[in-house]
Amino acid sequence: MSGAEILGLVIKSSYLVAATLFLLGLQRMASPRTARSGIQWAGVGMVLATLVTFFIPGLQNIALMVVAVALGTVLAWVSGRKVAITDMPQMVALYNGLGGGSAAAIGAVELLRWSAAGAAPGMVVPVLAVLGALIGSVALSGSIIAWAKLDGRMDKRYGFPGMQLFNAAVFLAAVVLGGMVVHSLGVPLVVAFFIAALALGVLMTLPIGGADMPVVISLYNALTGLAVAFEGYVLGNEALIIAGTMVGAAGMLLTRLMAKAMNRSIRSVLFSNFGGGGEAAEIAGSQKPIEAADVAAMMAYAERVVIVPGYGMAVAQAQHKIWELSQRLMDRGVKVKFAIHPVAGRMPGHMNVLLAEAGVPYDLIADMDDINPEFRNTDVSLVIGANDVVNPVAKTDPASPIYGMPILDVVESKNTIVIKRGKGRGFAGIENALFYADNTRMLYGDGAEMANALVSELKALDGGH
């Protein structure tokens, strides 16, 4: 074998090893116990694929590639260490958008190169380049809008009369322009195509309400994977094809699971007003406050306690104190569990990450389907920071924007305590009937401060120990 043949074999073998590491890493991410090592395995695969790429014969602009890799690595390392856990959904949305943007950029470079040359390699490759560019552009601009909503820089929902028809027209224009680019390459057509594709991502995301954001993030993750796979085919890069396909498949599966957990279809997420801030029927009654000492006594002498965390717990950084509270209860013989709704927080798995960070054992964390039958036998449910995912109007009020979304049946508990900073509404922008229920009491205050107060009161009950 010649030297070039040996080098080609090494490159392809390295891509195979990298793809295997991607696959094994993804498989290990399926369990909280092995997720950290799964991320590390996939990271090693990505490093290997990146390094091997530099040895491809005829590669140009190597200096620019080194600068880009170094700059990206430094920025990711600094931002990853500085970003608070509460801002993790925004960071995920941005990074996902950058992946889609990278795929779109590959398509743009190839299309412009073919336009300058006046010819493209056949028909299949340009079609895949256009598809990847379209999907990647939508993922980029859509993810930026999702980031702005999650970060509070934009209203959770925005629309105007006839917006769906307008969006359909923009989508049709992007498809037509894409077809024209494939048929007759030209710089003006390529530019017009990308403008339409980027506009489509913005317009698709603007009307989507806050309650649907976890599904949207997951969907754009899947789109980014598909775009990367298409552009990998355009470049003839096996690593991109395999990695993109796996990300796309995993993202689409997760999107389906998230939508199912909310009793929604992908179509309804993209083209209806769920979570858009509508009004449910008027709720009778009033919110009834309670003091930390009374809550501590109620929980100390309970047999079963279920803790329901939400985004408010992340904001307050109260997970460590909540776990300390749980440990003290368990030392008294109280059976404690944590209940996690599939879309609790602002992205899939948000609450699981928080609890794992605090050291909560995985066997104490129950998902919605497993814990719901247990609420009726639960003495005290402690809700900290959760809102829409425990709102019973999702089952009782057809006029509510969240009607039909499966919820945690906290309202069936014998007693419910809600730790809440004030009387504000949840991310979906609607009132929560749970807060007005006869068996619900409101412990007003910062999540971490109230959790600390409960721990102190339990210490007092234990004689200061």
N, C-alpha and C positions, 0 to 999 in steps of 0.2 A: 504494500500500500504506500502511496505517496504521502508526503507530509501534509498536503492539503486534505487528503482523504482522512488521515488520522485526526487532524484538527476538527474536521466536520463531524466525525464520529464522536469525539470527545464532547463537542458542543451539544449534539443531540442527546447523548447519554446524560449530560449534566442537566439538560432541560427535563429529561425523564425523571431524574432523581428529584429535581425541584418540584415537578408536578406531583410526585409521590408524597413529598413532604407537605405540599398544599393539601392534598387529599387527607392524609393522616392528621394533619393539624385541624382541618375542618371537622373531621370525625371526633376528635378529642374535645373540640369546643362544644359538643352536644351535651356534655356533662359539666356541672360547676366544679366538680372535683378535679377534672383534668383540663379545664379550659385554659388555665395559665400556660401549661406546657404545650397545649395545642397552638396557642398564639406564638410561642417561641419556635416550635417546629416550622410553622408556616413562615415565620420571619427568616429562619435560616434558609428555607427554600427560596424566598425572595432575594436574599443576599446572593445566593449561588446563581440564580438566574440573571441577576444584574451584572455580576462579575463576568460571567461567561459571555454575555452579550458584547463586551468590549473586545472579544477575540474573533468576532465575525469578520471574515475577509472583506476588504473593501469598505469598511465602516469609516464614515467621515464625521467631522466636527466632534472628535473625541474630547478636545479641551472643553468645549461647551457642555458636553454631557457630564464631564467630571464636575464642572462648576455647578450644574443643575442638581446633581446628586448630592454634592456637599451642602449646597444651600438648602435643599429640601430636608436633608437629614438634620441639620442644625435647627431649622425652624420647627420641624416636627418634635424634636427632642425638647426644645424650650417650651413650646406651647403645650405639649403633653404633660409636662411637669407643673406648669403654672395654671392650667385650666382647672377650675373647681369642678367637683363631681356634679354639681347642679348645672354646670354649663356643658357637660359631656354630650347631651343630645345635639346642641348647636355645633359642637366640634365634629361630631359624627356626620351631621348633615353637610357641613362645609367640606370635609375630607372626601365624602362620597361624591359631592359635586365636582371636586377637583379631579377625581378619577374619571368621571364622565367627560369633563372638559379636556382631559388628556387624550381620551379616545377621539373626541371631536377634533382636536388639534392634529392628530395623526391623519384623520380623514381629510382635513383642510389642506395639509401639506401635500398629500398625494394628489388630491384633485387639482390643486394649483400647479403642481409639477407636470401632471398630464396635460393641463391646459396650455402650459408654456411649450410643451413638446408637440402639441397638436394631435395627440393620440393616447389611448389608454390600452392596457394589456387585456384585450378581450372584453367580455361583457360582464361576467360574474364578479370579477374583482371590483370594478367601479360601482356596481350595484351594492356590494357589501360595504364599500367605502362610504357610500351615501347613507345607507341604513345605519351604520355605526356612528356617522357624524350626526345624523338626525337624533338618534336615541341619546347619544352622549351630550348633545347640546341641550336637549330637554332636561336631562338629569342635572346638568350644570346650572342652568338658570332656575329650574324648579327647586333645586336644593338651596340655592341662595335665598329664594323667597321663604322656604321653610325655615332656614336659619334666622331670617329677619323676624319671622313670627314667633319662633321659639325664644328668641332673645328679647322680645318685647319691643323691637324697633318698628314693628308694623302691626296694624290691626289683625286680629286672628282671622278675619274673613272680609273679603272685599268683592263686590260684584256690581253689575249694572244690568238694566233690563236688556234682554236679548243676548246676554254674554255667552251662553252656550252655543247659539247659532254663530256668533262672531268667532268663537274658538274653533268651531267646526270649519269655518271658512279659512282661518289661519292654518289649520292642519291640512286642509285640502291644498292650500297654496304651497305649503312646505313640500308636500308629496309631489305636486306638479313640477315645482322647481327642481326637486331632486331628480325626477325623471328627465327633465330637460338637460340637467347637468350630465347625466349618464349618456344621453343621446348626442348632445353637442357641447363639448367642454368649452368653457369660457369663463374668464375671471368675473365679469359682472354677474353671470348666473350663479357662480359659486358664492359670491358675497350675498346676493339676494336670498339664496337658499339658507345660509347660516343665520341671516337676520330673522327669517321666518321661523326657523327651528328654535332659536333662542327665545323669540317672542312667545312661541307656543308653550315652552316650559313655564314662563312667567304667568301666562294667562291660565294655564291648567291649575296652578297652585294657588293663585290669588283667592278664588272663592271657597277653598277647602277650609273647614273650621278646625278649631284647636283640638277637638276630641279625636279627629282623624289623623293628627300629625304622626303618631307612631306607625300607622299603616303607610302613610306617604313616604316617610323616611325609608321604610323597608322596601317599598316599591321602587324608589329611585335607586336604591342599592342594587336591586335586581337589574334595572335598566343599565346601570353603569357596567355591570358584569357582561351583559349582552353586547354592549358597545365595544368593550375591550376585546371580546371574543371575535367580533366581526373585523375589527381593525387588526387583530393578530393574524387573521387569514390574509388580509391585504398585505401585511408585511412578511408573511410566511414565517411567523414566529410561533413555534409550538407552545412555548411557555405562556404566551398571552392567550392563545386559543384555549388551552386547558384551564388556566386560572380564571379567565373570563367566564367560561362555560360553568365552572363550579360555583363562582360567585352569583352568576345569573340564576342558576337553578336553585341554589340555597336561598337566595333573596326572594325568588318567586314563591318558594314553598313557605318561607316565613311570612310573606305577605298574605298568602292564603290562610295560614293559621291565625294571623292577627285579625284578618277580616272576619273569619269564622268566629273568633272569640267575641267579636263585637256584633255578631249576627248581621253582618254587612256583606255586600258584594263589592268587588273592585270597581265595578261600574258605578255603584251608588256612592262610593267614596269620591270618585272623580267628578261625578255629574249631578250630585244633589247637595242639599244644604245641611247635612248632619253636622252637629257640633258648631253650628253657625251663630249661636247666640240668640236663638228664638226663646219664646216665653212658654213655660208650662202653665197649667191651671193654677189659680191662686191657692196657696197653702195656708190652711187654718192653724191657729195655735201660736205659740211663741217659743223662742229658744230659752232653755232653762239652765242657768249657770250653776256650777258646783265648785267647791274648793278642793285643793290638792289633798288635804288631809282626809277628806271624806272619800276621795277616789282611792287613795292608798289603802284605807281600811277596807273598802269594798273589794279591792283586788286581793288583798292579803288573806281574806277569809273566803275567797272563791275557790271552787274546785277546778274550773276550767276558765282560762283566759285566752282570747285570741287577739293578737295585735295586727292591725291593718295599716301598713305604711303607705305613704304617697309622696308626691313631689314636695309637699310642704316639709316633710321630714328631711329631705335632701337640702332644701333651702336653709333649714335651721341647723343642719349638721348634727342632728340629734340621734343618729343611729347607734353611737357608742353608749350613750346614756340609756337609750331604750333597751339595749342588750344587757346593761348592768341591772336595770330594773327587772328584766326577765329572769336573770340569774338569781336575784334575791327572791323573786316569787317562787322559782323552782326549788330553792333551798327550803322554802316553807311547805313544799309538797304540792304547790299549785301546778297543774298541767298547762303549759304555755305552748302556743303555736303562733306562727306568723302566716298571714293569709295574703297571697299575692295575686292581684288581677293581671291578666295577660298584657293589658295596656296601661298598667299603673306607671306613673311618671311620664316622661316625654319621649321615651324610646323603648323598644323591646328589651327586657332584662334590666331596666334601670334600677328597680328596687332590689333585685337579686344581687347586683353588684354592690349596692350600698350595704346590704346586710352581710355579704361576704367580707367586705372591708372591715366591718365591726366584729367579725369572728363568729357570727351566728351559724351554728351547725346546720348542714343542709337538711338533715332529717326533721328539723323543726319548721321548715318552710313548706307550706302546702299551697298548691295552685287552686284556682277557683272551683273547679269541678269536684275536687276532693274535700274541700273545706266547707262548701255550702251546706251539705246535709248536717254538719256539726253545729251550726250556729244556734239552732233551736235548743241545743243542750249546753250552750255556752253561758256561763254566769256573767262574764263581763267581756265585752269587745272594746278594745281601745283603738280608736281611729286617730292617726296622727298624720295630718297633711293630705289625706285622701279625700276626694270630693265626688266627682262625677261617677267613679266606679263603685260607689256605695249608695247612689241615689235611687231610692225605690220608685221614683216616677218613671224610670226606664221600663217598669213592668205595669204601672197603673195608669199612666196618662198618655193616650195616643197623640195628644197635641204637643207633647214634649219633643224637642229635637233629638233627644237620646232614646226615645221610645224604641224598644226592641233590642237594645244593647244588653247582653248578659251582665249582671252585676254580682258583687259579693253580697249575700243576704244578711248583712249586718243587722238590719232592722228586726230580724227574728231573734236576736239575742235577748236574754232576760234583762240585761242592762247594757247600754252603750254609752261610752265616754268618748267625746270628740275633742281632741286638742286642736285649737284653732286660734290664730292670731286675732281675728275679728269676725265680722259677719259678712265678709265678702263672698263672692261666688267662685265657682271652680273655673277651670280652663275652658269649659264649654259655654260658660257665661250664663248658666241657669241656676235657679234656687234649688237647694237640696232639702227634700222633704224629710230626710232622716234627722236633720237637726231639730225638727219640730215634733218628732215622735214622742209619745208619752214616756217611753223607756229610755230616752236619750238625755244626757246632761252635757253641757258645754264647759270645758275647762279652757278658759280664754288665756292666751299668752303665747310667747315664743316657744316653739317645740322643745328646744334644748333646755330652756329654763324650767318649763313645766315637767319635763322628764327628770331633771335634777331635783326639783321639788318633791316629786313622787318618791325618788330614791331616798331623799332625806327623811320623808315621812315614814317610809318603811323601816329605815334605820331606827327611828324613834320607837316604832312598834316592837322592834326586836331588842329594845333596851340600849340602843346606841351602837350596836355591833354591826 
